[in-house]
């Protein structure tokens, strides 16, 4: 991985530096760096300009954020950029577009819409590569450039702490660095998909729209023909063992019933393939540790697909909580359910799915552990079987987490809840956030499969921020992602070497809590410490 030396006086740049370090890009010393990245909001003195001007004779120099508008007009760096800066825009949300030279640079950029200001250029030299554009006043302008002839690049985004802390901005910096150094993506990764017809359909769609991933073979028990033909026809393989040993796949997605996850993941890793495991990953932390140890030993990627991390209601809640809208969180509660007869699929069979805690508890537990930092001291859980005796999963389950900080969180999963409850309810030291309950009751009937919400549009859950004085403000929902964030990050890892935000270590923490909850249910609700 190339290394970058960061020069900045912006307080918010510390988050960028931490992320670059975690990605293996640096920061490192100026002497050993492959490139220099500068973010400053003050004028450079003559000696600093001379140092950077000399540095770009041997390594790329990338000027970001407010740096360009901090330079004097006669700076040799401005001349070397090939860009004559004009006026600075007010802070606003930007819609970014690929530049004429930025096809690969903007690959898997996703729905990054920074709220920032930028410099409208007055002139642009002919030999400047335009990597990223923004539409403004009926025309487009470059906000990220690279000039090979002078070894200097400009990115006029990155003035505020919000942008500097955004992982999407960090990834943009990494791609900019790779472009300046002439580093290109590896060929697409060939994917083999093992799962049920329902789960395979979702992953097939996600892989098809993700640049860097290519669906090569599917084993899902279905007899239908592949979704696309010709040169890129997806092969159907009847025997799962044949898919594991298939020489024309590099990565295997394991989306089988939960109790078989470990078996197939182990076999794929032993066959030398990268592996993605569908949630809830494994049934025990012992299985998790076995898989992570095997992947590490063989130098392979092991990732877990996190269910509903893209949920718009959760993302709105996450944004508000992390911005400090309600102060310190004291209590967080989530509710999932209705009065619904379980359909009786393998999801409702505790021997196969692990029970309601695993099958329907992964997503809310993942949300809670993402929002609340610090160790979980103990977990207490109870479960009831009262009505739906044709299945072995509990009818009603309650999970309580107690954190070392004193904060507590509760999850209710119920097929006996005739009256809907708020999906989210968070109490903080400066206010609360509560989701709106649908005005219409949930119609009784079979509960859809856990992948159904990905296949069809579902109503967004709106949330209200309630201040200490009782005033209410509806939180804005983020834009729905056009593609799967998880699959984009997976492709970035495999073809660009950029680390994923959601790792197997993160998923292990969820498995540890689910395991403790199951043990607590068996012990009649006694508190259990996760391992």
C-alpha positions in Angstrom: 0.0 0.0 0.0 1.3 3.5 -0.8 2.0 5.8 2.2 0.9 9.4 2.6 2.3 12.2 4.8 -0.5 14.5 6.2 0.2 18.1 6.8 -2.7 20.0 8.5 -3.6 22.6 11.1 -7.3 21.7 11.0 -8.6 20.0 14.2 -11.0 17.8 12.2 -8.2 16.3 10.2 -7.3 14.1 13.1 -10.2 11.8 12.1 -8.8 11.7 8.6 -5.3 10.8 9.8 -6.7 8.0 12.0 -8.6 6.5 9.1 -5.6 6.7 6.7 -3.5 5.0 9.3 -6.2 2.3 9.7 -6.3 1.9 5.9 -2.6 1.3 5.8 -2.0 4.6 3.9 -0.2 6.4 6.7 0.3 9.0 8.1 4.0 8.5 7.8 7.1 10.8 7.7 7.6 13.2 4.9 10.9 11.5 4.0 9.4 8.0 3.5 6.0 9.1 2.1 4.9 8.2 -1.4 2.8 11.5 -1.5 2.1 14.6 0.6 -1.4 15.6 1.6 -1.9 19.2 2.7 -5.0 20.6 4.4 -4.5 24.1 5.9 -6.6 27.2 6.3 -3.7 29.6 6.7 -1.2 31.1 4.2 1.9 29.1 3.6 5.1 31.0 4.2 7.8 31.1 1.5 9.8 28.3 3.0 6.8 26.0 3.2 5.9 26.7 -0.4 9.4 26.0 -1.5 9.4 22.7 0.4 6.2 21.6 -1.3 7.3 22.9 -4.7 10.5 20.8 -4.4 8.6 17.8 -3.1 6.3 17.5 -6.1 9.4 17.0 -8.3 9.7 13.5 -6.8 6.3 12.6 -5.2 2.7 13.8 -5.8 1.5 16.7 -3.7 -2.2 16.8 -3.0 -3.8 20.0 -1.7 -7.2 19.6 -0.2 -9.9 21.5 1.7 -9.2 25.2 2.2 -5.6 24.9 1.1 -6.1 26.3 -2.4 -7.9 29.5 -1.2 -5.2 30.0 1.5 -2.4 30.3 -1.1 -1.5 33.7 -2.5 -2.4 34.2 -6.2 1.3 34.3 -7.2 2.1 31.0 -5.4 4.0 28.5 -7.7 1.7 25.8 -6.3 -1.3 27.6 -7.8 0.4 27.9 -11.1 1.4 24.2 -10.9 -2.2 23.1 -10.3 -3.3 24.5 -13.6 -6.4 25.9 -11.9 -7.1 29.6 -11.3 -9.3 29.8 -8.2 -12.3 32.0 -8.2 -15.0 32.6 -5.6 -15.8 30.4 -2.7 -19.4 29.0 -2.5 -21.5 29.0 0.7 -21.8 25.8 2.5 -24.4 23.6 0.9 -25.1 19.9 -0.1 -23.2 18.9 -3.2 -24.2 16.3 -5.8 -21.0 14.8 -7.1 -20.4 13.6 -10.7 -17.6 11.6 -12.3 -15.2 13.8 -14.3 -14.1 13.0 -17.8 -10.9 11.4 -16.4 -12.6 10.0 -13.2 -14.4 6.8 -14.3 -12.3 4.5 -12.1 -11.7 7.2 -9.5 -15.5 7.5 -8.7 -16.2 3.8 -8.9 -18.2 2.7 -5.8 -18.4 6.3 -4.6 -22.0 5.5 -3.5 -24.3 8.3 -2.3 -21.7 10.6 -0.8 -23.3 14.0 -0.7 -21.0 16.3 1.4 -22.3 19.4 3.0 -19.4 21.7 2.3 -18.1 24.7 0.4 -15.7 24.7 -2.6 -13.9 26.9 -5.0 -15.4 27.8 -8.4 -12.4 27.8 -10.8 -12.0 30.7 -13.2 -9.7 28.9 -15.5 -8.4 25.3 -16.0 -5.4 24.3 -18.0 -5.9 21.8 -20.9 -3.7 19.1 -19.4 -5.4 19.0 -16.0 -7.3 15.7 -15.4 -10.8 16.4 -14.0 -11.7 13.5 -11.7 -14.7 14.8 -9.8 -17.3 17.4 -10.8 -20.1 19.3 -9.1 -23.1 20.8 -10.9 -23.6 24.4 -10.1 -25.6 27.2 -11.8 -26.5 25.1 -14.8 -22.9 24.0 -15.5 -20.3 21.6 -14.0 -17.1 22.5 -12.4 -14.2 20.4 -11.2 -13.7 19.9 -7.4 -11.0 17.3 -7.7 -8.1 17.3 -10.2 -4.7 15.9 -11.0 -2.1 17.4 -13.2 0.5 14.7 -14.2 2.9 17.2 -15.8 3.5 19.0 -12.5 2.7 16.3 -10.0 0.1 18.3 -8.2 -3.6 17.7 -7.4 -6.4 19.8 -6.0 -9.5 18.7 -4.0 -11.4 21.8 -2.8 -13.7 19.7 -0.5 -12.9 19.1 3.1 -13.3 22.4 4.9 -15.6 21.4 7.7 -15.3 18.8 10.5 -18.4 17.0 9.2 -16.8 16.2 5.8 -13.4 15.5 7.3 -15.0 12.9 9.6 -17.0 11.2 6.9 -15.6 7.7 5.9 -16.7 8.4 2.3 -14.4 11.4 2.2 -11.5 9.3 3.6 -12.1 6.8 0.8 -12.1 9.6 -1.7 -8.7 10.7 -0.5 -7.4 7.1 -0.8 -8.6 6.9 -4.4 -7.1 10.3 -5.2 -3.8 9.1 -3.9 -4.0 5.8 -5.9 -4.8 7.8 -9.1 -1.9 10.2 -8.6 0.5 7.2 -8.1 -0.9 5.3 -11.1 -2.3 2.5 -9.0 -5.2 0.8 -10.6 -7.9 -1.6 -9.4 -7.4 -5.3 -9.7 -9.7 -7.3 -12.0 -13.2 -8.0 -10.8 -13.6 -10.7 -8.2 -15.6 -13.8 -9.4 -18.3 -14.6 -6.9 -19.9 -18.0 -6.1 -23.2 -17.8 -4.3 -24.5 -20.6 -2.0 -27.8 -20.1 -0.4 -31.6 -20.5 -0.4 -33.5 -19.1 -3.4 -34.7 -16.1 -1.3 -31.3 -15.1 0.1 -29.5 -15.8 -3.2 -31.8 -13.5 -5.1 -30.8 -10.5 -2.9 -27.1 -11.1 -3.2 -27.3 -11.8 -6.9 -29.0 -8.4 -7.4 -26.4 -6.6 -5.2 -23.4 -8.2 -7.0 -24.8 -7.4 -10.4 -24.8 -3.7 -9.7 -21.5 -3.6 -7.9 -18.4 -2.7 -10.0 -15.5 -5.0 -9.0 -17.7 -8.0 -8.3 -18.9 -10.5 -11.0 -21.4 -13.2 -10.3 -19.9 -16.4 -11.7 -21.9 -19.3 -10.3 -24.9 -19.9 -8.1 -26.1 -22.9 -6.1 -29.5 -22.1 -4.6 -31.7 -25.2 -5.4 -33.6 -23.3 -8.0 -34.2 -24.7 -11.5 -34.9 -21.4 -13.2 -32.4 -20.1 -15.9 -29.8 -17.5 -15.0 -30.9 -13.8 -15.0 -28.6 -12.8 -17.8 -27.0 -14.7 -20.7 -24.4 -14.5 -23.3 -20.8 -14.0 -22.5 -21.5 -13.3 -18.8 -24.0 -16.1 -18.2 -24.1 -17.2 -14.6 -23.6 -20.9 -14.2 -26.0 -23.0 -12.1 -24.3 -25.6 -9.9 -26.5 -28.3 -8.3 -24.1 -29.6 -5.7 -22.8 -27.2 -3.0 -19.5 -29.2 -2.8 -18.9 -28.5 -6.5 -19.4 -24.8 -5.9 -16.8 -24.8 -3.1 -14.2 -26.5 -5.3 -15.0 -24.5 -8.4 -11.8 -23.1 -9.9 -13.6 -20.2 -11.6 -14.7 -18.4 -8.4 -12.6 -16.3 -6.0 -15.1 -15.5 -3.3 -18.0 -17.5 -1.9 -21.1 -15.9 -0.3 -22.6 -18.3 2.3 -26.3 -17.5 2.6 -27.5 -20.9 3.7 -29.6 -21.7 6.8 -27.8 -20.5 9.9 -26.8 -23.8 11.4 -24.7 -24.6 8.3 -22.8 -21.3 8.1 -19.7 -22.5 9.8 -19.5 -25.8 7.9 -19.6 -24.1 4.5 -17.4 -21.2 5.5 -14.7 -23.5 6.7 -14.9 -25.6 3.5 -14.6 -22.4 1.3 -11.7 -21.0 3.3 -9.9 -24.4 3.1 -10.4 -24.3 -0.6 -8.6 -20.9 -0.7 -11.6 -18.7 -1.3 -12.5 -15.4 0.4 -15.8 -15.8 2.3 -18.8 -13.6 3.1 -21.2 -15.1 5.6 -24.8 -14.0 5.9 -26.0 -12.7 9.3 -26.2 -13.8 12.0 -22.7 -15.2 11.2 -22.4 -18.1 13.6 -24.2 -19.6 16.6 -21.3 -19.4 19.0 -18.2 -17.3 19.5 -16.1 -20.5 19.4 -17.2 -20.9 15.7 -16.5 -17.3 15.0 -13.0 -17.6 16.4 -12.4 -20.8 14.4 -13.4 -19.0 11.1 -11.4 -15.8 11.8 -8.3 -17.9 12.8 -8.6 -19.9 9.6 -9.0 -16.8 7.4 -6.0 -15.1 9.0 -3.8 -18.1 8.7 -4.6 -18.4 5.0 -4.5 -14.6 4.3 -8.1 -14.6 3.1 -11.0 -12.1 3.6 -13.7 -13.1 6.0 -16.7 -10.7 6.1 -20.2 -10.8 7.5 -23.1 -9.2 5.7 -24.8 -7.0 8.3 -28.6 -7.1 8.0 -30.3 -3.7 7.8 -27.3 -1.4 8.4 -28.7 0.6 5.4 -32.1 1.0 7.2 -33.0 4.7 6.7 -34.6 5.0 10.1 -31.5 3.6 11.8 -29.2 5.9 9.8 -31.2 8.9 10.8 -31.0 7.8 14.5 -27.3 7.1 14.2 -26.7 10.6 12.7 -28.6 12.4 15.5 -27.1 10.4 18.3 -23.5 10.8 17.1 -24.1 14.5 16.6 -25.0 14.8 20.3 -28.6 15.8 19.6 -29.8 14.2 22.9 -26.7 14.3 25.0 -25.4 11.1 26.6 -27.6 8.1 25.9 -29.2 6.5 29.0 -31.7 4.1 27.5 -32.3 2.7 24.1 -35.2 0.5 23.2 -36.2 -1.2 19.9 -39.4 -3.1 19.1 -39.9 -5.6 16.2 -43.1 -7.5 15.8 -46.9 -7.7 15.4 -49.6 -10.3 16.1 -48.5 -12.7 13.3 -48.7 -16.4 12.8 -45.2 -17.6 11.9 -45.1 -19.1 8.4 -43.2 -22.2 9.6 -40.1 -21.9 7.4 -36.6 -22.8 8.6 -36.3 -19.3 10.1 -38.9 -20.4 12.7 -37.1 -23.6 13.6 -34.8 -23.0 16.6 -32.6 -26.0 15.7 -31.8 -24.4 12.3 -32.0 -20.7 12.8 -30.8 -20.6 16.4 -34.1 -19.2 17.6 -35.7 -15.8 17.5 -32.6 -14.2 19.2 -30.4 -15.1 16.3 -32.8 -15.0 13.4 -34.5 -11.6 14.3 -32.2 -10.2 16.9 -29.0 -9.7 14.9 -30.0 -6.4 13.3 -31.3 -4.5 16.4 -28.4 -5.8 18.4 -26.0 -4.7 15.7 -27.6 -1.2 15.8 -27.3 -1.0 19.6 -23.7 -2.1 19.7 -22.9 0.4 16.9 -24.5 3.3 18.7 -23.3 2.6 22.3 -19.6 2.4 22.9 -18.0 0.4 25.7 -18.3 -3.1 27.0 -21.5 -4.9 27.8 -21.3 -6.0 31.4 -24.2 -8.5 31.3 -27.2 -9.6 29.2 -30.5 -10.8 30.6 -33.2 -12.4 28.3 -36.5 -14.1 28.7 -38.7 -15.9 26.1 -42.3 -17.2 26.1 -44.0 -19.9 24.1 -47.8 -19.5 24.5 -49.7 -19.5 21.2 -47.8 -20.6 18.0 -47.0 -24.2 18.9 -46.5 -25.3 15.2 -43.0 -23.7 15.4 -40.2 -24.0 17.9 -39.1 -20.3 18.0 -40.4 -18.3 21.0 -43.5 -16.3 20.5 -42.2 -13.3 22.5 -38.6 -12.5 23.5 -37.1 -9.7 25.5 -33.3 -9.0 25.7 -31.8 -6.4 28.1 -28.2 -5.2 27.8 -26.4 -3.5 30.6 -23.2 -1.5 29.7 -20.3 -0.7 31.9 -21.2 3.0 31.6 -24.6 2.3 33.2 -26.5 2.7 29.9 -29.1 0.1 29.2 -30.8 -1.1 26.0 -33.7 -3.4 25.4 -35.0 -5.4 22.4 -38.5 -6.8 22.1 -39.2 -9.4 19.4 -42.8 -10.5 19.4 -45.4 -12.4 17.3 -48.0 -11.6 19.9 -48.0 -7.8 19.8 -51.4 -6.7 18.6 -50.7 -3.1 19.3 -47.6 -1.6 17.5 -44.9 0.1 19.6 -42.3 2.7 18.5 -39.5 1.0 16.6 -37.0 3.2 18.3 -37.1 5.0 21.7 -33.9 6.6 23.0 -33.6 8.6 26.2 -30.6 10.9 26.6 -29.5 13.6 29.1 -30.6 16.4 26.8 -33.7 14.9 25.1 -35.3 11.9 23.5 -35.8 10.4 20.0 -38.9 8.3 19.3 -40.1 6.8 16.1 -43.6 7.4 14.9 -46.0 4.5 15.2 -48.0 3.8 11.9 -51.5 5.0 12.1 -52.9 1.8 10.4 -52.5 -1.4 12.4 -50.4 -4.1 10.9 -52.6 -6.6 9.0 -52.4 -10.1 10.4 -51.0 -12.8 8.2 -47.7 -14.7 7.5 -44.6 -12.8 8.3 -42.4 -12.3 5.2 -39.0 -13.7 5.0 -36.1 -11.7 6.4 -34.9 -10.8 3.0 -38.3 -9.5 1.8 -37.7 -5.9 2.9 -34.7 -5.8 0.5 -36.7 -7.0 -2.5 -39.5 -4.5 -2.3 -39.9 -0.9 -1.2 -41.0 -0.5 2.4 -42.3 2.6 4.2 -39.6 4.6 6.0 -39.8 4.9 9.7 -39.8 8.6 10.7 -38.3 9.7 14.0 -39.0 12.8 16.2 -36.4 14.5 18.3 -38.1 15.7 21.5 -36.2 18.4 23.3 -36.1 18.9 27.1 -38.8 21.7 26.7 -41.1 19.2 24.9 -40.7 20.7 21.4 -40.7 18.1 18.6 -38.6 18.1 15.4 -38.9 15.4 12.8 -35.5 14.1 11.8 -34.7 14.1 8.1 -34.2 10.7 6.6 -31.1 10.2 4.5 -31.3 9.3 0.8 -31.8 5.7 0.1 -28.6 4.1 -1.2 -28.6 3.3 -4.9 -26.4 0.2 -4.4 -25.5 -1.9 -1.4 -23.0 -0.2 0.8 -21.7 -3.5 2.1 -21.1 -5.0 -1.4 -19.4 -1.7 -2.5 -17.1 -1.9 0.5 -16.4 -5.5 -0.1 -15.4 -4.8 -3.7 -13.2 -1.9 -2.6 -11.4 -4.2 -0.2 -10.8 -6.9 -2.7 -9.8 -4.9 -5.8 -8.4 -1.7 -4.1 -7.2 -2.9 -0.8 -9.3 -0.4 1.1 -10.5 -1.8 4.5 -14.1 -2.4 5.3 -15.9 -0.5 8.1 -17.9 -3.6 9.1 -15.5 -6.4 10.0 -15.8 -9.9 11.3 -14.6 -8.6 14.7 -17.6 -6.2 14.8 -19.9 -9.1 14.1 -18.3 -11.2 16.7 -19.4 -8.7 19.4 -23.0 -9.2 18.2 -22.6 -13.0 18.3 -21.3 -12.8 21.8 -24.3 -10.9 23.0 -26.7 -13.3 21.2 -24.9 -16.3 22.8 -25.2 -14.7 26.2 -28.9 -13.9 25.6 -29.6 -17.6 24.7 -27.8 -18.8 27.8 -29.8 -16.3 29.9 -33.1 -17.6 28.5 -32.1 -21.1 29.4 -31.3 -19.9 32.9 -34.6 -18.2 33.4 -33.4 -14.6 32.8 -30.2 -14.7 34.9 -27.6 -12.1 33.8 -24.8 -13.6 31.7 -21.6 -11.8 30.7 -20.7 -12.0 27.0 -17.4 -13.6 26.2 
